[in-house]
Amino acid sequence: MMLLKNKVAIITGASSGIGKSTALLFAKHGASVCLTARREENLRKIVSEIQGYSGKVIYHVGDICVEETHSAIIDKTLNEFGKLDIAINNAGSVGTLKPLADFTLEEWFQVQNANITAAFMGAKSQIPAMIKTGGGSLVFTSSFVGTSSALPYMTAYGVAKTALIALAKGITADYATQNIRANALLPGGVNTDMAGDQQQRDWAANLHAMKRLAEPEEIASAALFLASSMSSFVTGTALFVDGGNSAIK
């Protein structure tokens, strides 16, 4: 069963981790995908893999903290595929790890820009394109950090990721009657390069009721649900995909 047949999706932060897994899964489910990230070599490898099973894929190399990047992604997507149905706003950054009072203003803004401001710029360009063809689904990759629990030295990150939930709710209030859905996806710890060394992974795994980290494919499956018609009456929500992390806090 191809849940995204004839759909067109943009996926940011698609060069590795959750973004890469989401790109591969969406393409397997029939979506035409536009991938964006800063690492072109990684994007090319994913494009080749998708083309290997006859998937339709293009990519754009760019920094999601720059507004022109979002305009270029939309233009490329519409020129190639003619519409936009889905946007997975996944790119972000943990940023500097230190106690809050030690942050410089520049460090604070770097974290906010890479997470919430970039997501705003993405939505600002994606929503008009979706409305033109009858609506669509936006998914923002938030986190359990700052929502169900705080972690030391990650206050700036937690603030930015929590704001993504408010962004999804606000988009819902503004655009639900135009068939625009917006939801936040809240992963727990994920087994990617960002998880750190084995000691750090073991510590993070112990935060979860399941006592393990998620595989990126598990988070991608949740994104597939929110992107597809299976969640047609779901909007403005925060979906925890955290192995029970939030349940045991």
C-alpha positions in Angstrom: 0.0 0.0 0.0 1.5 3.3 -1.1 0.2 6.0 1.2 1.7 8.9 -0.6 1.0 8.0 -4.3 0.9 11.2 -6.5 2.0 13.4 -3.5 4.8 15.9 -3.5 6.9 16.4 -0.4 9.7 18.7 0.7 12.0 17.4 3.4 14.6 19.6 5.0 17.6 18.2 6.9 17.5 15.3 4.5 21.2 14.4 4.3 21.2 12.1 7.3 19.4 10.7 10.3 15.6 11.2 10.5 15.5 13.3 7.4 17.3 10.7 5.3 15.0 7.9 6.6 12.0 10.0 5.9 13.1 10.7 2.4 13.6 7.1 1.6 10.3 6.0 3.2 8.3 8.7 1.5 9.7 7.8 -1.9 8.9 4.1 -1.3 5.4 5.1 -0.6 5.1 6.9 -3.9 5.9 10.5 -3.1 7.9 12.7 -5.4 10.4 14.3 -3.1 12.6 17.5 -3.0 15.4 17.1 -0.5 17.4 19.9 1.1 20.5 20.1 3.3 23.9 21.6 3.3 25.9 18.4 2.5 25.6 17.9 -1.2 27.6 14.6 -1.3 25.2 13.0 1.2 22.2 14.3 -0.8 23.6 12.8 -4.0 23.9 9.4 -2.4 20.3 9.5 -1.2 19.1 10.7 -4.6 20.9 7.8 -6.2 19.3 5.3 -3.8 15.8 6.7 -4.5 16.4 6.7 -8.2 17.5 3.0 -7.9 13.9 2.0 -7.2 12.5 4.5 -9.7 11.5 7.1 -7.2 11.1 10.7 -8.4 13.6 13.0 -6.5 15.3 16.3 -6.8 17.5 18.2 -4.3 18.6 21.6 -3.3 21.8 22.5 -1.4 21.2 25.4 1.0 21.1 26.8 4.5 17.6 26.8 6.0 18.5 29.8 8.2 18.5 31.9 5.0 15.1 33.0 3.6 16.2 32.7 0.0 16.8 29.0 0.5 13.1 28.4 1.2 12.1 30.4 -1.9 14.5 28.4 -4.0 13.2 25.1 -2.7 9.6 26.0 -3.4 10.5 27.2 -6.9 12.4 24.1 -7.7 9.7 21.8 -6.4 6.9 23.6 -8.3 8.9 23.8 -11.5 9.7 20.1 -11.4 6.5 18.6 -9.9 3.9 21.3 -10.3 2.6 21.3 -6.7 3.3 20.8 -3.0 1.4 18.5 -0.7 3.7 17.8 2.2 6.5 19.6 4.0 8.7 17.9 6.6 10.5 20.7 8.4 13.1 18.5 10.0 16.3 20.5 9.9 17.6 22.0 13.1 20.5 22.3 15.4 21.3 21.6 19.1 23.7 24.5 19.1 26.0 25.4 22.0 25.7 23.3 25.2 26.2 25.4 28.3 24.2 26.8 31.3 21.7 29.4 30.2 23.4 32.4 31.9 26.6 31.6 30.0 25.0 32.1 26.6 25.9 35.1 24.5 23.1 36.7 22.6 24.6 35.5 19.4 24.7 31.9 20.6 21.1 32.2 21.7 19.9 33.5 18.4 21.9 30.8 16.5 19.9 28.1 18.2 16.5 29.9 17.7 17.2 30.7 14.1 18.2 27.1 13.2 15.1 25.7 14.8 12.0 27.9 15.1 12.9 30.8 12.8 13.9 28.4 10.0 10.6 26.5 10.5 8.7 29.8 10.3 10.4 30.7 7.0 9.7 27.2 5.7 6.0 27.4 6.6 5.7 30.9 5.2 6.8 29.7 1.8 5.1 26.3 1.9 1.6 27.2 3.0 0.7 29.5 -0.1 1.9 26.7 -2.4 -0.2 24.1 -0.7 -3.3 26.3 -0.7 -3.1 26.7 -4.5 -3.8 23.0 -4.9 -6.3 22.4 -2.1 -4.2 22.0 1.0 -1.5 20.0 2.6 0.3 18.7 5.6 3.2 20.4 7.5 5.2 18.4 10.0 7.8 20.0 12.4 10.4 18.0 14.1 10.3 19.1 17.7 11.7 17.1 20.7 11.0 15.7 24.1 13.6 18.1 25.3 11.9 21.2 26.7 8.4 19.7 26.3 8.3 16.6 28.6 11.6 17.2 30.4 14.6 19.6 30.5 18.2 18.5 30.1 21.2 20.3 31.5 22.8 22.8 29.1 20.0 22.5 26.6 17.7 25.3 27.6 18.0 27.2 24.4 17.3 24.1 22.3 14.4 23.2 24.5 12.8 26.6 24.1 13.2 26.5 20.3 11.8 23.0 20.0 8.9 23.8 22.3 8.0 26.8 20.2 7.5 24.5 17.2 4.4 23.1 18.9 3.0 26.6 19.3 3.8 27.2 15.6 1.8 24.1 14.6 -1.1 25.2 16.7 -1.0 28.7 15.3 -1.0 27.5 11.7 -3.9 25.3 12.6 -5.9 28.2 13.9 -5.1 30.3 10.8 -5.4 27.8 8.0 -7.3 24.6 9.0 -10.4 25.8 7.0 -8.2 25.9 3.9 -7.2 22.2 4.4 -3.8 23.0 5.8 -2.8 20.6 8.6 0.2 21.2 10.9 1.6 19.0 13.6 4.7 18.6 15.7 6.6 15.4 15.9 8.4 14.8 19.2 11.1 12.1 19.0 13.0 10.8 22.0 16.6 9.9 21.7 17.5 8.6 18.2 20.3 6.4 17.1 22.1 8.8 14.8 25.5 10.5 14.7 24.1 13.2 17.1 23.6 10.6 19.8 27.3 10.8 20.8 29.5 8.0 22.0 28.4 4.7 23.5 28.4 6.1 27.0 26.2 9.0 26.0 23.9 6.6 24.1 23.5 4.3 27.1 22.7 7.3 29.3 20.1 8.6 26.9 18.5 5.1 26.4 17.9 4.9 30.1 15.7 8.0 30.0 13.1 6.0 28.0 10.6 3.4 29.3 11.8 1.1 26.6 15.4 1.5 27.7 16.6 2.0 24.1 17.0 4.7 21.5 14.8 4.9 18.4 16.0 4.0 15.0 15.5 6.8 12.5 13.1 4.7 10.5 10.8 4.6 13.5 10.5 8.3 13.6 10.1 8.4 9.8 7.1 6.0 10.2 5.4 8.5 12.5 6.1 11.3 10.0 4.5 9.2 7.3 1.3 8.9 9.5 1.2 12.7 9.9 1.9 13.3 6.2 -0.7 10.9 4.9 -4.5 10.7 4.7 -4.4 8.3 7.7 -4.2 11.4 9.9 -6.7 13.5 7.9 -8.5 14.7 11.1 -5.2 15.3 13.0 -3.9 18.9 13.2 -2.4 21.2 15.8 -1.1 18.2 17.8 2.2 17.2 19.4 2.9 13.5 18.7 5.4 11.9 21.1 7.5 9.2 19.5 9.7 8.8 22.5 9.7 5.2 23.7 7.7 6.2 26.8 10.1 8.9 27.8 7.3 11.4 28.6 5.1 8.8 30.3 7.6 8.1 33.1 8.6 11.6 33.9 
